[in-house]
Amino acid sequence: MAAAVFEPAYLSLLRTGQLRARAARAQERLADCDLCARACHANRLEGVSGAVCRTGQRARVHSHAPHFGEEAPLRGTRGSGTIFFSGCNLQCDYCQNWEISRRGDGVETAPEVLAQWMLELQDEGCHNVNLVSPSHVVAQVLAALEIAAGHGLEVPLVWNSGGYDSLEALALLHGVIDIYMPDMKYGNEEAARRHSHAPDYPRVNQAAVKEMHRQVGDLVLDRTGIAVRGLLVRHLVLPNGLAGTEEVLAFLAREISANTYLNLMDQYHPADKAPAIEPLSRRITRQEWNDGLDLAERYGLTRLDGRRRRPF
C-alpha cells in the first residue's frame, strides 16, 4: 500500500487543542498510575516509582540517536530517530537490553528536553521519531510531544513497545501515534509467567494489537518505501518453541490481517538471566527458524521484513 500525501496524526490534535487535553489527562492519571498493563497505582506525581518500571514523574532516557538497525520501512536511508527509555513494564529473563530495562541506566529528563531531542532527530533527517519501550511513560511522551509539535515536529511517531500496553493508554494515544510497532512475545500464559513475569501477557497483548490495528490499519508506505502509518509486529523466535510462534502467527492471520507487516526475528541469544535457565540457555537452531518461516507461509503472512531461509 502506498500513501500519496502524509501528515502526522498528532498535528490535527494539536490544532484542535486535543493534544494538550490528552497530555493533561495522562498527567492526572500518574497520581494513581494505571497507564500500563501492570496498573500498579503508584502515585508517581509524588515521586513514587512504578512497581515494575521503577520510573517516577519524569521519564528516564538512555539515549537518542538515528538508528540504522530497525526494519527497512523505518530506517530508510537516513535512519529511524530512536529515543530509548530506561525501565520497562516487563521483566523478561532474556532481555538483550537489560542494562536499560532492568538496571535503569539513563537520566531523568524534563518534557522540554525530550521535546528538543525529538526536534533534533527530525533536523538530522530521520524518517520518524521512534519511541523505544515507552509503555510506562505515556504521560511524559504526550507532554513532550505537545511542545515538540508546537515547535515544528512533523515526522511520523512510532510506538515501539513490548506489547504490554493497556487499552486505557491506547485510548489516550488514539490519533497521536502514526505507527505502532509492538512485540508479540508469547502465545501462551505459562511461558509469559515464567520468563517475563506477566501471566496475562497473551490476553493483554492480543487486545492491544487489535486496538492498535483498529486505530491505524495495515502498514502504509510512501512512494519511496518509507512507513508513514500502520501496524508493524515483531515476534522473536525462542528456543524450544517457548514463544508459542504458531499461536501468535495464527492470531495475526485470523484476527488482525494477513497483510500484517511482520518482523519474524531470528537473533535470540542468551542474555541477562537466560544463560542460567535451561530452556533459554542456547541460541535457536536453523530448524527452529525454518519452522517459523513455514508457519508464516502456512498462515498466509507474506509481508516479512527481509528474512529468508539461511544456515546458522
C-alpha positions as CSV (number, residue, x, y, z in Angstrom):
1,M,0.0,0.0,0.0
2,A,1.4,3.4,-0.9
3,A,0.5,6.8,0.6
4,A,0.4,9.9,-1.6
5,V,0.3,12.7,1.0
6,F,1.1,12.3,4.6
7,E,0.6,14.5,7.7
8,P,1.3,13.1,11.2
9,A,-1.9,12.3,13.1
10,Y,-0.9,14.4,16.1
11,L,-0.9,17.6,14.2
12,S,-4.7,17.5,13.9
13,L,-5.0,17.1,17.6
14,L,-2.5,19.9,18.2
15,R,-4.6,22.3,16.1
16,T,-7.8,21.5,18.0
17,G,-6.3,21.6,21.4
18,Q,-6.9,17.9,22.0
19,L,-3.2,17.1,22.2
20,R,-2.9,19.3,25.3
21,A,-6.1,17.8,26.8
22,R,-4.7,14.3,26.3
23,A,-1.4,15.3,27.9
24,A,-3.3,16.8,30.9
25,R,-5.5,13.7,31.3
26,A,-2.5,11.4,31.2
27,Q,-0.7,13.6,33.8
28,E,-3.6,13.3,36.2
29,R,-3.5,9.5,36.0
30,L,0.0,9.4,37.2
31,A,-1.4,10.1,40.7
32,D,-2.8,6.6,40.7
33,C,-1.0,5.2,37.8
34,D,-2.8,2.7,35.6
35,L,-1.1,3.8,32.3
36,C,0.3,0.4,31.5
37,A,-0.9,-3.2,31.9
38,R,0.6,-3.5,35.4
39,A,-1.8,-0.9,36.8
40,C,0.3,-0.7,40.0
41,H,-1.5,2.5,41.1
42,A,1.7,4.2,42.3
43,N,1.4,8.0,43.0
44,R,4.1,9.0,40.5
45,L,3.3,12.7,40.9
46,E,4.6,12.4,44.4
47,G,7.8,10.7,43.2
48,V,6.8,7.1,43.9
49,S,8.2,4.9,41.3
50,G,6.1,2.3,39.4
51,A,6.3,-1.2,40.9
52,V,7.9,-2.7,37.9
53,C,9.1,0.2,35.7
54,R,10.7,1.9,38.7
55,T,10.1,5.3,37.0
56,G,8.6,8.3,38.8
57,Q,7.2,11.5,37.5
58,R,9.9,12.1,34.9
59,A,10.9,9.7,32.1
60,R,14.4,8.4,32.2
61,V,16.2,8.3,28.8
62,H,19.2,6.1,28.0
63,S,20.0,7.5,24.5
64,H,18.6,9.3,21.5
65,A,20.2,9.0,18.0
66,P,19.5,8.0,14.4
67,H,19.4,4.2,14.3
68,F,20.0,2.1,11.2
69,G,19.2,-1.4,12.6
70,E,15.4,-1.0,12.5
71,E,13.1,-2.5,9.9
72,A,13.6,-1.3,6.4
73,P,10.5,0.9,6.2
74,L,11.6,2.7,9.3
75,R,15.3,3.1,8.8
76,G,15.2,4.0,5.1
77,T,18.3,5.9,4.1
78,R,18.5,8.4,6.9
79,G,17.7,6.3,9.9
80,S,15.0,6.0,12.5
81,G,15.2,8.6,15.2
82,T,15.2,6.4,18.3
83,I,14.7,7.5,21.9
84,F,15.5,4.7,24.3
85,F,13.6,5.0,27.5
86,S,15.0,3.4,30.7
87,G,12.9,1.0,32.7
88,C,10.3,-1.4,31.4
89,N,6.9,-2.8,32.5
90,L,8.1,-6.3,31.7
91,Q,10.7,-8.4,33.4
92,C,12.0,-10.7,30.6
93,D,14.7,-13.1,31.8
94,Y,16.5,-12.9,28.5
95,C,16.3,-9.1,27.8
96,Q,19.1,-8.1,25.4
97,N,18.9,-4.5,26.7
98,W,18.8,-5.4,30.4
99,E,21.2,-2.6,31.4
100,I,18.5,-0.2,30.2
101,S,15.3,-2.0,31.0
102,R,16.2,-3.7,34.3
103,R,19.1,-1.8,35.7
104,G,17.6,1.5,34.5
105,D,20.7,3.2,33.1
106,G,19.8,6.7,31.9
107,V,19.0,10.2,33.1
108,E,15.7,11.8,34.3
109,T,14.5,14.1,31.5
110,A,12.1,17.0,31.6
111,P,9.4,17.2,28.9
112,E,11.1,20.3,27.4
113,V,14.4,18.4,26.9
114,L,12.6,15.3,25.5
115,A,10.8,17.6,23.0
116,Q,14.1,19.2,22.0
117,W,15.6,15.7,21.3
118,M,12.6,14.9,19.1
119,L,13.2,18.1,17.1
120,E,16.9,17.4,16.8
121,L,16.3,13.9,15.4
122,Q,14.0,15.5,12.8
123,D,16.7,18.1,12.0
124,E,19.2,15.3,11.5
125,G,16.9,13.9,8.7
126,C,15.5,10.9,10.5
127,H,12.4,9.5,8.8
128,N,10.5,9.3,12.1
129,V,10.7,9.6,15.9
130,N,10.9,6.1,17.3
131,L,9.9,5.8,21.0
132,V,11.5,2.6,22.3
133,S,10.0,0.9,25.4
134,P,7.5,3.8,26.1
135,S,4.6,1.8,27.7
136,H,5.4,3.2,31.2
137,V,5.9,6.8,30.1
138,V,2.7,7.6,28.2
139,A,2.1,10.9,30.1
140,Q,5.7,12.0,29.7
141,V,5.6,11.4,26.0
142,L,2.4,13.3,25.5
143,A,3.7,16.3,27.4
144,A,6.9,16.4,25.3
145,L,5.0,15.8,22.1
146,E,2.7,18.8,22.6
147,I,5.8,21.0,23.0
148,A,7.7,19.5,20.0
149,A,4.7,19.6,17.7
150,G,4.1,23.2,18.6
151,H,7.7,23.9,17.5
152,G,7.6,22.2,14.2
153,L,7.8,18.4,14.6
154,E,6.2,16.9,11.6
155,V,7.6,13.4,11.1
156,P,5.7,10.1,11.9
157,L,5.7,9.0,15.5
158,V,6.5,5.3,16.2
159,W,5.3,3.5,19.3
160,N,7.9,0.7,19.7
161,S,6.7,-1.3,22.7
162,G,7.0,-4.7,24.3
163,G,3.3,-5.1,23.6
164,Y,2.2,-5.0,27.2
165,D,0.1,-1.9,26.7
166,S,-3.2,-1.1,28.4
167,L,-6.4,-0.2,26.5
168,E,-6.6,2.9,28.7
169,A,-3.2,4.1,27.5
170,L,-4.1,3.3,23.8
171,A,-7.2,5.4,24.1
172,L,-5.1,8.4,25.0
173,L,-2.8,7.6,22.1
174,H,-5.6,7.3,19.5
175,G,-4.9,9.9,16.8
176,V,-1.4,10.6,18.3
177,I,0.6,7.6,17.1
178,D,1.2,7.0,13.4
179,I,3.0,3.7,13.5
180,Y,2.5,1.1,16.2
181,M,5.3,-1.5,16.4
182,P,4.5,-3.9,19.3
183,D,6.2,-7.1,20.2
184,M,4.1,-10.2,20.3
185,K,6.3,-12.2,22.7
186,Y,4.2,-15.1,23.7
187,G,1.2,-17.2,22.6
188,N,0.8,-19.0,25.9
189,E,0.4,-17.8,29.5
190,E,2.8,-20.3,31.1
191,A,5.9,-19.0,29.2
192,A,4.8,-15.4,29.8
193,R,4.6,-16.1,33.5
194,R,7.9,-18.0,33.8
195,H,10.0,-15.8,31.6
196,S,8.5,-12.3,31.6
197,H,6.6,-12.5,35.0
198,A,3.4,-11.4,33.3
199,P,0.9,-14.4,33.1
200,D,-1.7,-12.2,31.4
201,Y,0.6,-11.1,28.7
202,P,-1.1,-13.0,25.8
203,R,-4.5,-11.7,26.7
204,V,-3.3,-8.1,27.2
205,N,-1.1,-8.2,24.2
206,Q,-3.7,-9.5,21.8
207,A,-6.3,-6.9,22.9
208,A,-3.6,-4.2,22.5
209,V,-2.7,-5.3,19.0
210,K,-6.3,-5.4,18.0
211,E,-6.8,-1.9,19.2
212,M,-3.6,-0.7,17.5
213,H,-4.7,-2.1,14.2
214,R,-8.2,-0.6,14.6
215,Q,-6.6,2.8,15.0
216,V,-4.0,2.7,12.2
217,G,-4.7,-0.3,10.0
218,D,-2.1,-2.2,7.9
219,L,1.3,-0.7,7.4
220,V,1.2,2.0,4.6
221,L,4.4,3.1,2.8
222,D,5.1,6.2,0.8
223,R,6.4,6.2,-2.8
224,T,10.0,5.7,-1.5
225,G,9.1,2.7,0.7
226,I,9.1,4.5,4.0
227,A,6.4,3.7,6.5
228,V,4.0,6.6,7.3
229,R,1.2,4.9,9.1
230,G,0.0,1.5,10.3
231,L,0.9,-1.6,12.3
232,L,4.2,-3.5,12.2
233,V,4.6,-6.5,14.5
234,R,7.7,-8.1,15.9
235,H,7.9,-11.7,17.1
236,L,11.2,-13.2,18.4
237,V,11.5,-16.9,17.9
238,L,12.7,-18.5,21.1
239,P,14.4,-21.9,21.6
240,N,12.3,-25.0,22.4
241,G,9.1,-23.3,21.0
242,L,8.8,-21.2,24.1
243,A,7.3,-18.2,22.3
244,G,4.3,-20.1,21.0
245,T,5.1,-18.9,17.5
246,E,2.2,-20.8,15.9
247,E,-0.4,-19.3,18.2
248,V,1.0,-15.8,17.6
249,L,1.0,-16.1,13.8
250,A,-2.4,-17.7,13.7
251,F,-3.8,-14.8,15.7
252,L,-2.3,-12.3,13.4
253,A,-3.6,-14.0,10.3
254,R,-7.1,-14.8,11.6
255,E,-7.9,-11.8,13.9
256,I,-5.7,-8.9,12.6
257,S,-4.8,-9.1,8.9
258,A,-3.0,-11.5,6.6
259,N,-1.4,-8.2,5.3
260,T,0.3,-7.5,8.6
261,Y,3.9,-6.4,8.2
262,L,5.8,-8.9,10.4
263,N,9.4,-9.0,11.5
264,L,10.0,-12.6,12.5
265,M,13.2,-12.3,14.4
266,D,16.0,-14.8,14.5
267,Q,18.5,-13.0,16.7
268,Y,17.8,-14.6,20.0
269,H,20.8,-15.2,22.2
270,P,21.0,-15.9,25.9
271,A,21.3,-12.6,27.7
272,D,20.7,-11.3,31.2
273,K,19.5,-14.3,33.3
274,A,19.0,-16.6,30.4
275,P,22.4,-18.5,30.5
276,A,21.3,-20.0,33.8
277,I,17.9,-21.0,32.6
278,E,18.0,-24.3,30.8
279,P,15.2,-23.7,28.2
280,L,16.7,-20.3,27.3
281,S,20.4,-21.1,27.5
282,R,21.1,-21.6,23.8
283,R,20.5,-19.9,20.5
284,I,17.8,-21.1,18.2
285,T,18.6,-23.7,15.6
286,R,18.3,-23.5,11.8
287,Q,15.3,-25.9,12.0
288,E,13.5,-23.8,14.6
289,W,14.0,-20.7,12.4
290,N,12.8,-22.5,9.3
291,D,9.8,-23.8,11.3
292,G,8.8,-20.2,12.0
293,L,9.0,-19.3,8.3
294,D,6.9,-22.4,7.4
295,L,4.3,-21.2,9.8
296,A,4.2,-17.7,8.4
297,E,3.7,-19.2,4.9
298,R,1.0,-21.6,6.1
299,Y,-1.0,-18.7,7.6
300,G,-0.5,-16.5,4.5
301,L,1.6,-13.9,6.2
302,T,3.8,-12.7,3.3
303,R,4.9,-9.2,4.4
304,L,8.0,-10.4,6.2
305,D,10.8,-8.0,6.9
306,G,13.6,-9.3,4.7
307,R,14.1,-12.6,6.3
308,R,15.0,-15.7,4.3
309,R,16.0,-19.2,4.9
310,R,19.7,-19.4,5.7
311,P,22.1,-21.5,7.6
312,F,23.1,-20.6,11.1
